[in-house]
Amino acid sequence: MEVSQEAEPFSLFDGFFVFAGFCLGALTLLAGLVLLLIEPHYGALVLGMLGGAVAAVSIFGVAGSLAVLPVACSFFLMVRFDEGLALPLDEVIQIKHSYWFPLMALFLLFLWSRWQRDSSKPTLDAPRLSVPLVCFGLFGLLTILVNHLLDTHVPARELLGEFLALGIIVTPVLFALVLPTTMLSPFRTLLCLRCIVFFGGVAGLIMSMFGLLPSSVLGLLGWTGGTGGTVDLIRGRLPLGHPNTVAAVMLLLMPSAVILGLGDRRALWRAMYLGCAGFMFCGTLFSLSRGALLCMTLTVGASLLYLWSTWQGVRRLLGTFFIAVFGLALVGVALYLFTQRDFSRFWSRGFYEEASVERRMDSMTTALFVWKDHPLHGAGPDAVYPRLELRPGWIPPLADVISPIFFYEGHTTAETPHNFYLTVFAEFGLIGAAFFFWLLWRLFRRLWRARRLPELTLPERRLFTAVLLGLCAFLMIGMFEAVLMTSVRANLVFWIFAGLALRYARIKETGLTNRAEN
């Protein structure tokens, strides 16, 4: 459904934007040709990037490309794109280069949204995520300054590191604010959502390759070994990032793959979705994340139950058959892998697994002590659970074979409390947590209202339901991981995925409004 919009006058700002884009493209092409003569490898790389950018804009549009490319980089950059982001500032703090790319994409997306303004006035209110986000950001700055002046519990603080940690949380949310205001078409919005689901399937495939063929993959990458886990299942520094983070992102995308795969009538899209769902299921197994496996089981069960409830008559009978086949296929794959590989970590056998559980409980307990000492304003971001990528020169008081050990008022703790909710309360206190949960509540409320719009088709209602189930699954894994507080890659995928869903919701609302006015 195309959305009718009133044309806006072509301003001086519009002309400057087009002229700047033309000059940038011409300079990139010229630089690529020059480098092709001087340094063929670099020249080919520049021209390849230019060709890829042209192809991406042709397929996804400008706004879609600026949304998909940060997600693609967060999945496939061959570095750990988690907490830190690429340029050394001084001897203490580093910002990795990957930090600047999402900022640049966000800035260009904002400019494009201002040029191609969506002046529609939908029936429902536009998503007002900006109010809780601004409150949270300002309160985060306040708690940093207050703790630097008054807190005596944390001996080693880095002001710039804490600002960066706050930026890691806030910056990705801005994508969910800007994307709904763009003129991204319904077709390209759905295409972007499908592309992100496809990325999740590729991530599951890569993690499965690490599990099934560890020696071959490590040899191909030039690695000689892995850390942690078992010999067959590599749980070390995967190219995609930490396995727990990748598993959390696959949980976000799994409901969409399952519901749209079994519910789509087109064979090609059905095969793509179900293939991605299978790879993400295997990738979750090979992540060796016990919390992710539990959440995956609950999420897939909820997705299948919802899909079954949408069928009627003969379709319900056929759907029950397909659900049974799909469920048995997943169970069969799991049973086969369990008999062929060592998945003992799921049952906490061995030193690594027992120590991991013990360290996790210690960390969660410590988070409660931190919150007790800072009940209203928290200890500040990156104050108690340091992200070592932000301060590479800092050495923890003690280290074991699993992770660094820190001390807080005599209590031992690891790098993070492994719990999103405890992390929010410990680092931002009751007030900051209220702002952040208000932000999440508004996001869910906005999508839930869109799901209940009249005249939505069944596939569209399924899409919104799948997105909501994925967001719930992502927050469910928050009981075992602190991804929304500590991971740039997970934040980008979560908020861009949500922002695209918000854009589609706005399109649907605007379409209904236009029909009502006509």
N, C-alpha and C positions, 0 to 999 in steps of 0.2 A: 504494500500500500504506500503510494507516494504521498508526501505531505505537501500541500499547497502553501506557498509562502508569498508574501508581498515583496516585490523587488525593492531594494534599497538603493539610494543614489551612490554612485561610484565616487568615493572621497579621495582626498590627497593621500590619506593613510593607505587606502587600497592600492593606489598607484605605486606608492613607495614599496609596499610589500611585494607586488608583482615584479617591479624593477629589481629589487634586491634578490629575489629568487632567481630571476633570469641571469643576473650577474654572477651569482654564486654557482649556478649550474655551468655557465660558460667558463668561469675560472677553473672549476673542477675538471671539466673536459680538457681544457688547455693544459693544466698541470698533469693530467694523466697522459696526454700525448707526449709532453716533454719528458716525463719520467720514463715512458715507454722507450724513448730513444736513448736516454742516459742509463737508467736502471730498469731493465725490462721487467724484473719481478715486481718492483714497487709500482711501476706503471700499469702492469696488468691488474694489480690489486686495486688501484684507484679506479681504473676503468670498470673493473668488475663490481666495485661498490656502487659506482654511478649507474651501471646497468641494473644492478639489483634494486637501487632506489627507484629508478624509472619503472621497473616491473612492479614493485610494491605499490607505488602510487597508482599505477594503471589498474591493479587488482583491488586494492583496499581503499583507494583515495588517499588524500593527504592526511586527514584526521585518523583514518583507519591505520595507515602506515605508522604514524607517530604513536599509536596505541599498541600495535602488534610488535614493532621492533624492540621496545624495551622488554617485553615479555620474552621474545626470542632470545635476546641477549642474556636475560636472567636464567633461561634454561640452558643455553648452549655455549656461553663463554667458557673457555677451558681454564677457568680459575674458580676459586671459591667465591662466588658472588653473594656472600651472605651478609656479614655484618659491616664490612668496610667497603670503602669505595675509592684514587690512584695516583695521586700526586703528593710527594712528600712536602710538607709545609715547614717542618723544622726537625730537630733531632728527637722529639718526643712523639708528636702526633703525625700520622700519615693519613692522607685521603687517597684511596686507590682511584685509578683513572675511570673505572666503571661507575664511580659515583657521579661523575659529571655527565655521563650520557643520558640517564633518565632526566636529569635537570634540564639538559638542552632540549630533549624531546618534549618535556612539559612546557618549556618556554615557547617553543615553536607551535605547539598545540594551542597554547593560549592565544598567541598572535593570530593563528588561523581561525580560531573560534571568534575572535573579535572582528576579523575581516568578513567571514561567512557567518554572520550572526543569525541565530535561530530566534526570530522575533515572535514565535508562536506563544499563545497564551492558553495552555492546556486547562482542561476542566479542573483537574486536581492541582494542588499547589506544587510548584517545582521543588525538587529535593533540597531542603535547606540544611545540607550537611555543613555548610560553612559556619553556622553559628556555634555548634558544639566544637567544631575543629578549631575555630579561633579561640574559644574559651580554653580548650585544652592546651593549645600552643602557648598562649600567654601565661597560663598557669604553670606550664612546664618551665618557661623562662624564669618565672618568679621563684619557683621552688629551687632552681639551680642557684640563683643569687642568694636566697635566704640560707640555703645549706652551706654555701661557701663562707658566709659570714658567721653562722651560728653553730653549725654541726661540728661536733668533736669526735663522733664515732668512726668516721672514715678518715684515716690518716693521709692517704694519697689521693688527691682529686686533681683532675685535669679539666679546666673550664672549657677549653675548646673541644675536648673529647666528649663532654656532656652535651654541648651544643650540637655536635655531629650526631650523637645518639638520638637526640630529640628530632633532628632532621630526618633520620632514618625512619622514624615513626610517622612524621607529619607529611613529608614530601609525597609519598605514593598516594595519600588520600586526595591530594589535589587533582590527580587524574580523574577520580570519581566526581569531582566538582566540575571539571572543564568538559569532559566528554559529552555529558548530556546537552551542553549548550552548542555543540557543533552541528553542522548540517549533514552529518553522516547519514546516508540513506538506509532504509530498512534492510535492503539486500546486503549492503556492505557491513552493516552492523552484525547481521547474522553470520556473514562470512568471517568476520573477525572472531566471533565467539567460537565458531567451528574450528578456526585455525588454532586457537588456544587449546581447545580440547585435543586437537591433533598433536600439538606440542607435548601434552601430557602423555599421549600414547607413545611418542618417540622417547620420552624420558623413561617410561616403563621398559621399553625395549632395550635401551642402553643399560639400565640397571640390571636387567635380566642377563645381558651379555656379560656383565661383570661377574654375575653369580655363576653362570654356566661355563664360561670360558675365561677364568681369571688369568691363567698363565698367558694365553694368547693376547688378551687385551692389554695386560700389563707390559708384555713384551713389545706390543705395537706402540705403546706410549713411552717406552723406554724406562719403565719403572721396574724395580727389582723386588718389590714386596709391598705389603700393605700393613696397616696397623689396626689392631683390634679385631674382634670377631673371630672367625675361623680361617683356616687355610683356603678353603674353597670359596667362601663368601667374603668378599673384600668389603670391609666396612671402614676403610680409611678415607683418604681425601679423594673422593670421586670427582670427575670433571664437572658434574652437575651441581656440586656442592655437597653438604652433609646429607646422608641418606634420610635422616629424620625430616629435614626440611623438604626434600623432594617428595617424600611420602605425604607430607601435609598438603603440598600443592596438588598431588594426584588425587587426594581425597576431595579437594575442592571441585575437581573436574569430573570425578567418577560418576556422580548422579546424572550429569548431562549426557555422558557417553552411554549409560545404561538406558535411561528413559527415552532419549531421542533415538538410540539404536534399535530398541525393541518396538518403539512407537512409530518410527518413520516408515512410510509406505514405499519410498524409493530405495531400490536395492543397493545402489552405489553408496548412498549416505548411510544406510543401515549397516553395510559391511564396514565402512570406515569407523563409525561410532563403536560398533561391537568389537572390532579389532583393537581400537584404542582402549576400550574397557578391559579387554583381556590382558593387554600389555601392562596397563596400570595396575591390575590385580597382581600380576607376577612381579612387577617392580616393587609393590608394597611388601610382598613376601621377602624379596631379596634385600629390602632395606633393613630387615631384621628389627624393625620397630614394633614392639609388642603393642604399644598404644595405637599405632596406625593400623595394625591388623584388626584389633578389636573394633575401632571406629569404622574401618572398611566393611567389616561384616555387618554392623548395624546399619550403615549407610546403604549398602547394596540391598539389604533386606527391606528397608523403608522405601527405596526407589522401586523395587519390584512390586511391593504391596500397593503403592500409589498407582503404578501403571495398571495393575490388575483391576483396581477399582474404577478406572476410566473406561474399561471395555464393557460392552453390553451384548447380551445374546450370544450369537455364534462367535463374534469376535472375542468374547471373554473365554470361550472354550478353546479357540485357537491360541489366544494369548497365554492361557494357562499352560498349553503345550510348549510354546516357545520359552516361557519363563522356566519351566521345568528343564528343558534342554540346556538353556543357558546356565542355570544354577548347577546342574549336574556337570556341565563342562568345567566350570570354575572349581568345583569340588574335586573333580577328577585330576585337573592340573595340579591342585594343591597336594593331593595324596601322592601323585607321582613324584613331585619335587621333594616332598618330605621323605620318601623312600630312597631318593637318589642323592640328596644333599644333607649336610649337617645343619639343621635348623634348631639346634639345642638351645640357642639363646632365647627362643620363645618360652622355654620352660625354666629359665634362670638356673642353668646348671653350669658349673665352672666358676673360676675365680673372677673372670671379667664380668660375667653376668651378675653374680652376687654382689660384687663391688659396685656395679652400676646401679643396682636397685638401692643399696645402702647409701651411696652418695646422693642419689635423687631424693631420698627421704630426708637426709641431712639438709639438702639445699632448700626443700620446701619448708622445713622447720625454721631454718634461718630466715627465710622470707617473712615468716610470721613475727620473728623477733625484730626485724628491721621495721616492719609496719607498726609494731608496738612502740618503738622509739620515735617514729615519725607518723603519727596516726592521721593527721590532716593533710600535710603537704608532701609526705614521702621523703625518701632519701635523695631523689633526683635521678635522672636517667644516667646509666653507666657509672653510678657512684659505688655500688656495692658489688655488682657482678660485672667486672670489666670485660669489654670486648677487646681481646688482645690485638686484633687487627688495627684498632684505633690507637694503640700505644705499644708499638712493637719493641720499644726499649725497656718496657716494664717487666720485671721478673716477679712472679708470685712467691709468697713466702715458702711454699712447699709444693712439690709435684709428685704425682704417682703415675702409674703406667696408663691410667685412663684419662685423667684431666688434671689441670692445676687445682690446688686446694687453697682456699682463702679462709681467713678467720674474721669473724664478726663478734666482738665481745665474748671471745672464748668459744664460739660455736664454729665448727667447721662447715664449709660449704664449697660447692664446685662453681663452675663458670656461671651458670644460670640456675634458677630454682626449678627449671623444667615444668613450669606451670604458668600459663599466660595470665591467669587471673591474679595469682599471688604476686607476679611480677608487676602488674599494674598497681596494685595496692602498695607494694613495697617501695616502688620507685616514684609514685605520684600521689600516694596517700588516698584518703577517702574522697577528697574534693576532685583531684585529678582523675581518679577512677570513675567518678560519677560523670564527668565530662566525656570521657572516652566511651563509656558504656552508653551514654546518651547518643553519641555519634553512631554507634553500631545499631542502637534501637531505631533511630531514624532511617537508617539504611534498610533494615528489615521491614519496617513499617511502610516505607515507600514502595518497595517491591511487592509486598503483600497487597497493598491497595491496587497496584497495577495488575496483579494476578486476578483480582476480583472485578476488573472492568467489564461492563456489559459488552456483548457482541464479540468478545474475543473468541477466536477459533480454538478448537481443542489442541492443535499443535502449539499455538501460542501460549495457552494456559499451561501446557506441559513444560514449555521452555522456562517460564517464570518459576514453576514448581521445582524444576531441576536446579536452577540457579540458587533458589532458596535452600534446598536440601544440601547443595554443595557448600554454601556459606555456613550452614549449621554444622556440617561435618568438619569444616575447617576450625570452627570455634570449639567443637568437641575434642579435637586433637589438642586444643589448648590446655586441656587438663593434664597433658603429658609433655607439652613443649611450649615455649614462650615465643612462638614464631612472629606474631604481630608486634612484638616489642624488640626483637633482636635480629630479624632477617630482612634484608632489603629485597632479596629475590622473591620471598613469599609475599611480602607486602605489595610489591609491584603486580604480581599475578593476581592477588586477591582483589586489590582496589581497581585495577584496570578491567578485570572481568566483571566486577560489580558496576563500574562506570559504563561499560557497554550495555549491560542489562538495564541500567537507568536510562540510557539513551533510547533503547528500544521501547521502554515504558513511556517515555515522553512522546515518541512517534505515535504509539497507539492512542494515547490520550488526545493528542492533537488531531488525529484522524477522526476520532469520535466527535470532538468539538466542531470540526469543520462540517461534518455531516449534519450535526444538530443545527448549525447556523444556516445551512442551505435548505 
